[in-house]
Amino acid sequence: MSGLLAMLTPKGFKENLEALTELSSRVSTVEDKEKILALREQMNQLRETALELWERNKELEEKLKLKEQVVFLNGKYWLLNEDGSKDGPCYPTCKDRDQKLIRFRNDVKQWTCLACKCGFRKTDDEMTDEDRETLKRLEAEAKQGKIMRPSLRRF
């Protein structure tokens, strides 16, 4: 680690602050003590700036990692997990417009965005066995007049 970066780490900062404190105790003139106090203040400002930059760097690294994990498939965004499985889907308009990954609610025949209530009909590949069974049950109940027929309109 370079000298400046080492100085700005908590350990380096503490060591340099202790060195300034020791030097301050050996200095006798008011002018030199004021210079040391000014140096201490500059060190504090540098440390605060370094912490802000480290936090910003961490945020950017997280955003980059997330960007690498997001893929666009069948009109929806998906997060790829490390094991290769997909998480989602997420609504493309919320992602593109607001940079927010809002996971769809998994309804029987469609994915519904929880933020803006928009939806997408599930593709055959996205339908689970449970979805198919529920859909058959609902259609049977509709034929018996117990409920209205489930809508097949496309969003």
C-alpha positions as CSV (number, residue, x, y, z in Angstrom):
1,M,0.0,0.0,0.0
2,S,1.4,3.4,-0.9
3,G,2.4,5.8,1.9
4,L,-0.6,8.1,1.6
5,L,-3.1,5.2,1.5
6,A,-1.4,3.6,4.5
7,M,-1.6,6.8,6.4
8,L,-5.4,7.0,5.8
9,T,-6.1,3.5,7.1
10,P,-7.4,3.4,10.7
11,K,-4.1,2.0,11.9
12,G,-2.0,4.4,9.8
13,F,-4.1,7.3,10.9
14,K,-3.8,6.4,14.5
15,E,0.0,6.0,14.3
16,N,0.4,9.3,12.5
17,L,-1.9,11.1,15.0
18,E,0.2,9.6,17.9
19,A,3.4,10.8,16.2
20,L,2.0,14.3,15.9
21,T,0.8,14.3,19.5
22,E,4.3,13.2,20.7
23,L,5.9,15.9,18.5
24,S,3.5,18.5,19.8
25,S,4.6,17.7,23.4
26,R,8.3,18.3,22.5
27,V,7.6,21.5,20.6
28,S,7.9,24.6,22.7
29,T,6.9,27.5,20.5
30,V,3.2,28.5,20.0
31,E,3.8,28.9,16.3
32,D,5.0,25.2,15.9
33,K,2.1,23.9,18.0
34,E,-0.3,25.8,15.8
35,K,1.3,24.2,12.7
36,I,0.9,20.8,14.3
37,L,-2.8,21.5,15.1
38,A,-3.3,22.5,11.5
39,L,-1.7,19.3,10.3
40,R,-3.9,17.3,12.6
41,E,-7.0,19.0,11.2
42,Q,-5.7,18.3,7.6
43,M,-5.3,14.7,8.6
44,N,-8.8,14.5,9.9
45,Q,-10.1,16.1,6.6
46,L,-8.1,13.7,4.5
47,R,-9.4,10.7,6.5
48,E,-13.0,11.9,6.1
49,T,-12.4,12.3,2.3
50,A,-10.8,8.8,2.1
51,L,-13.7,7.3,3.9
52,E,-16.2,8.9,1.6
53,L,-14.2,7.7,-1.4
54,W,-14.0,4.2,-0.1
55,E,-17.8,4.2,0.5
56,R,-18.4,5.5,-3.0
57,N,-16.0,2.9,-4.4
58,K,-17.9,0.2,-2.6
59,E,-21.2,1.4,-4.0
60,L,-19.9,1.5,-7.5
61,E,-18.4,-2.0,-7.1
62,E,-21.8,-3.3,-5.9
63,K,-23.6,-1.6,-8.8
64,L,-21.1,-3.1,-11.3
65,K,-21.5,-6.6,-9.7
66,L,-25.3,-6.2,-10.0
67,K,-25.1,-5.1,-13.6
68,E,-23.1,-8.2,-14.4
69,Q,-25.7,-10.4,-12.7
70,V,-28.8,-8.9,-14.6
71,V,-29.8,-10.4,-17.9
72,F,-32.8,-9.6,-20.2
73,L,-34.7,-12.6,-21.3
74,N,-38.2,-12.9,-22.8
75,G,-38.9,-9.2,-22.2
76,K,-38.1,-9.3,-18.5
77,Y,-34.9,-8.8,-16.3
78,W,-33.6,-11.7,-14.3
79,L,-30.8,-11.9,-11.7
80,L,-28.4,-14.7,-12.3
81,N,-27.2,-16.4,-9.1
82,E,-23.7,-17.7,-8.7
83,D,-25.0,-21.3,-9.1
84,G,-26.5,-20.4,-12.5
85,S,-30.2,-20.3,-11.3
86,K,-32.4,-17.3,-12.1
87,D,-34.0,-15.0,-9.6
88,G,-36.9,-12.8,-10.6
89,P,-38.2,-11.8,-13.0
90,C,-38.1,-8.0,-12.6
91,Y,-40.2,-5.5,-14.5
92,P,-38.2,-3.9,-17.4
93,T,-39.9,-0.5,-17.2
94,C,-39.1,0.0,-13.6
95,K,-35.5,-1.1,-14.2
96,D,-35.0,1.0,-17.4
97,R,-36.8,4.1,-16.1
98,D,-36.0,4.1,-12.4
99,Q,-33.0,1.8,-12.2
100,K,-34.9,-0.3,-9.7
101,L,-35.1,-4.1,-9.8
102,I,-38.7,-4.7,-8.7
103,R,-39.5,-8.4,-8.5
104,F,-42.7,-9.5,-10.1
105,R,-45.4,-11.2,-8.0
106,N,-45.8,-14.7,-9.3
107,D,-49.5,-15.1,-10.2
108,V,-51.0,-18.1,-11.8
109,K,-50.8,-17.0,-15.4
110,Q,-48.8,-13.8,-15.2
111,W,-46.0,-11.9,-13.5
112,T,-47.3,-8.7,-11.9
113,C,-45.1,-5.7,-10.9
114,L,-45.7,-4.8,-7.3
115,A,-44.8,-1.2,-7.9
116,C,-46.8,-0.2,-10.9
117,K,-49.2,-3.2,-11.1
118,C,-48.3,-3.9,-14.7
119,G,-48.1,-7.5,-15.8
120,F,-46.8,-10.0,-18.3
121,R,-48.4,-13.3,-19.3
122,K,-46.1,-16.2,-18.4
123,T,-44.5,-18.1,-21.3
124,D,-45.1,-21.8,-21.4
125,D,-41.5,-22.3,-20.0
126,E,-42.3,-20.1,-17.1
127,M,-45.5,-21.9,-16.1
128,T,-44.9,-24.3,-13.2
129,D,-46.8,-27.5,-12.7
130,E,-48.6,-25.8,-9.7
131,D,-49.6,-22.9,-12.0
132,R,-51.1,-25.4,-14.6
133,E,-53.0,-27.3,-11.9
134,T,-54.4,-24.1,-10.4
135,L,-55.4,-22.9,-13.9
136,K,-57.2,-26.2,-14.6
137,R,-59.0,-26.0,-11.3
138,L,-60.1,-22.4,-11.9
139,E,-61.3,-23.2,-15.4
140,A,-63.3,-26.2,-14.1
141,E,-64.9,-24.0,-11.4
142,A,-65.7,-21.4,-14.1
143,K,-67.5,-24.1,-16.2
144,Q,-69.5,-25.1,-13.1
145,G,-70.4,-21.4,-12.7
146,K,-68.7,-21.1,-9.3
147,I,-66.4,-18.3,-10.5
148,M,-66.0,-16.1,-13.6
149,R,-63.7,-17.6,-16.3
150,P,-60.0,-16.6,-15.8
151,S,-59.0,-13.9,-18.2
152,L,-56.6,-14.9,-21.0
153,R,-55.9,-11.3,-22.1
154,R,-52.2,-10.4,-22.7
155,F,-50.7,-7.5,-20.9
